Amino acid sequence: MNNIAQKIVFIDIDGTLVDDYGDVPASAQLACRQARENGHLLFLCTGRSKAEIYDSIWDIGFDGLIGAGGGYVEIANEVLYHKKVRPEDVRHMVDFFNRHGIHFYLESNSALYASAHLKAQLETLIYGDIDHDPEARVRMEQAPHPFIAGLTYGETDLYKDDVNKVCFLESSIPFEQICEEFADRFEVIQCTVPLFGPNSGELMIPGIHKAIAIADLLEHLQLPREHTMAIGDGMNDAEMLEHCAVGIAMGDARPGLLKIADDITDPLEQDGLYNSFVKYGLITGPSAV
C-alpha cells in the first residue's frame, strides 16, 4: 500500500467499465487490479442485476456490488439488502408490454428473463439481418455478444416473484405514454444502453437509486464519505456522482452528467477509467497505456 489514503470507488459498468461489445478494455482491467493491490476498495455500482455481472467482470476483482440501480447491495458475498418489485406490479407490466408488442426483459438475481421476441430483435440490433445478410451471420457466429447469451428464453410464465427491475426496448409506443402508464407504480427512466434506442427505458422501484445504496453501504462498513469517488457515464449515475466526494464523468457521458461532474476523464476506449485512477493517485503510471 502506498501513502495515499484509502479510497472507496464506485464504478458504473456500461460505458464506464464495459464497452458496447461487452468487453472490459485492458487498461480498465489493469487500473482496477492495481488499485485494489494498493489497498483501495472498488465496488461495482450499476443498473445491471447480479445475473448480468458475468465472470469476466468479477474475475477482475471487486469488493462488492450495488446492483439493480441501488436495489441490491452485496459486500464480499454478504447481502446487505435486496428490494424486489411487488408481484402485482410485475403482472401489470408484463401484460402491458405484451399487449403493445414492446420487447423487454425482467431482471432478477437468478436470471434475466426475455420476452417472447426479444432475442430476434437483439440479434438484428447487434449483428444486422442475419437471415439475409451473410456478413451479419458471420458476425454473430464469430463474435457472439455475451448479453444475448446471458438471457433466459422460452419462459411461458413471466409473472416472476423475484424481479429487481425491468428494461424495455424502443417501440412505437412513446416513452411518455409508458411513463404515464406506470407513474404510480414505478420510476421510469431512460435506458443507458444506446443500442436499445433513445426511447428505451427501465422501470425501477420508487425511491431507489445508487446514492442511497452507497450511503447504506458506507454506514454498514463505517467508512467515511470524504474518501469516496464515483465514475459513470449515464444519468442514472447522477445521484452517485453528486453524493460522493469526487464525481467523475466519462468523456462521452450524457450532457446532463457532464454538467454536474466534478471532473471529466476520457472515454472508456481512450483509457478514461485508467487515466482517472492515475490522476487521483489510486495507481501510478503514465496518463495512458
Secondary structure, DSSP 8 states (H G I E B T S, - for coil): --SS---EEEE--BTTTB-TTS---HHHHHHHHHHHHTT-EEEEE-SS-GGGS-HHHHTT--SEEEEGGGTEEEETTEEEEE----HHHHHHHHHHHHHTT--EEEEESS-EEE-TTHHHHHHHHHH--TTT-HHHHHHHHHS--HHHHHEE---S----S-EEEEEE---SS-HHHHHHHTTTT-EEEE-S-GGG-TT-EEEE-TT--HHHHHHHHHHHHT--GGGEEEEESSGGGHHHHHHSSEEEE-TT--HHHHHH-SEE---GGGTHHHHHHHHTTSS-S-S--
